[in-house]
Amino acid sequence: MKKVFFILSVLLIFVGCETEKPSLKNKKIVKTNDFAIVIHGGAGTILKKNMTVETETAYKAKLEEAIKVGHAILKNGGTSTEAVMQTIQVMEESPLFNAGKGAVFTHEETNELDASFMDGKTLNAGAVAGVTNVKSPIELAIKVMTDSDHVMLSGKGASIFAKEKGLEIVDPSYFYTERRFKSLQRIKNKNKTELDHDDKKAAFYDADIKNAKFGTVGCVALDKNGNIAAGTSTGGMTNKRWGRIGDAPIIGSGTYANNKTCGVSSTGWGEYFIRSQVAYDISAQMEYQNKSLKAATTDVIQNKLTKLGGTGGVVALDKNGNMSFEFNTAGMYRASMDDKGILIVKIYKE
Ligand code: ASP
C-alpha cells in the first residue's frame, strides 16, 4: 500500500511539473513596439539659459527631420540598417552636429571623423577612425562591415577603401564651420598654460558655452523583422591630437547591437566610455543578469560611469521596442518615434 502511495505521489509531482512547463513556454512576450527608432545629437552642458530660441528650434527641427527619415523606412518595412544609416546621414550633413559637416577641429586644425555600426542579427560590425575626406563616415563604417573582411579601418587606408567602393569623397574643407573653428581657438587660448586633468575637463565644457563642443550623433532602430541596428558618428573632441580616437568607433563602447538584448549608441567623454565598455555592458547586464533596459542603462550611466568620473549618455532600444535615454549631463539632444508614430524631441533633463 505504501508503495502504491509513493508511486502515485511521484506521478502527481511529475504531472504537476509537466503542466507547469507549457504555461512558462507560452508566457506572453509583451512587445511595446513592433518597430521603433531613437536618436541622439550629443550630450553635455546643454543649458536652457545658454540657448537662444532660434538655436533650440533649429536643433529640434533637425532632430525631427532626421528621425522621420528613419521612421518612414521602418514603417514601410525597410531594414534597421537602412534606417540607422539614412537617419545619421541627415545629421552628418547638418552643421549643427559634431559629425560629418560640423565636426570639431583637432589641435592641428583639421577634422578627423570616427564612426561605427553594428547589426544585432548577425553581430557583424564595421568602424572607421580618423577619416578626413569621406562625406558620410557612417556609410563607410557600414561598407567596412559589408564589403571587407575587417571590422575597423583608419586614416588613409579607410579613405582608399572608400574610394574603391565608390563612396563620396570631399575636399577636407567641406567639414569646416566657423563655429567649430572658433571653439578650437577658445580651447587653445585656455590651454596655453599646462592644464591638469580637471582644468582640461573644465576647458572642454567652457568651449561648450555656445554649444560648440557636443553633437556626436547616434541612432538605434528596431525593424518589423525584429532586427536591431545601432550606429554612431562623430568628429571626436575639440583640440584632440596625436591621432586620438574616442569611443564612437569602438564596438562595445560607442555602439553595440544584439537582437537578443538591445542596441545602444553613446555620446560623452570617450575615454571613460572606452574604459567602461558602456554599450556592451548594458547589453551584458540584460543578457546575464536578466535586467530590463531601463535598469541596465541606469546602472551603467548613473552608477558605474559616474563613479569613474565620466560624463555623457546613451540612447538605447531593446528587442521589444522599449526605449531608454540615460545621461548624467545637463542635457542630451534626443528624439524617439514609436510604431504609432508618436514623436518625442527633447534637449534638457525634462
Ligand atoms: N564620444 C565622443 C568622443 O569622445 C565625443 C562626444 O560624444 O561628445 O570622441
Residues whose N, C-alpha, C, O or C-beta is under 5 A from the ligand:
A	BS01	LIG	A43 F214 G215 T216 T234 G236 M237 G246 D247 A248 S266 T267 G268 W269 G270 E271
